[in-house]
């Protein structure tokens, strides 16, 4: 296969990586295709089967060895849920009797809150979120 075909395939894969949120998969295949194109241009991998094997080994090897470190370096990957409010502290906007409903201010927003503690939460008192169900926070005194 001509060397410039490998380079075009590599560039196409790099464009695909930039255009899609693939998480660094096409990147390694694109770079490997460009490397194989460079090696083919030097005449070091004449038969097509050798180029295909070289491309496969380079791309899968780079993917296996470099993808996770690259994602870790760029802080890409599993993230903490933004809407997880468990354990956060809010301020009661009104008195919340034990088992009662009321309002709570948390992260600059007003929430419906249910007191799951055994004591009353007074207006202005801080309380902790145990869990969230829909738009209702289940809280207990801090």
Secondary structure, 3 states (H helix, E strand, C coil): CCHHHHHHHHHHHHHHHHHCCCCCCHHHHHHHHHHHHHHHHCCCCCCHHHHHHHHHHHHHHHHHHHHHHHHHHCCCCCCCCCCCCCCCEEEECCCECCCCEEEEEECCEEEEEEECCCCCECCCCEEEEEEEECCEEEEEEC
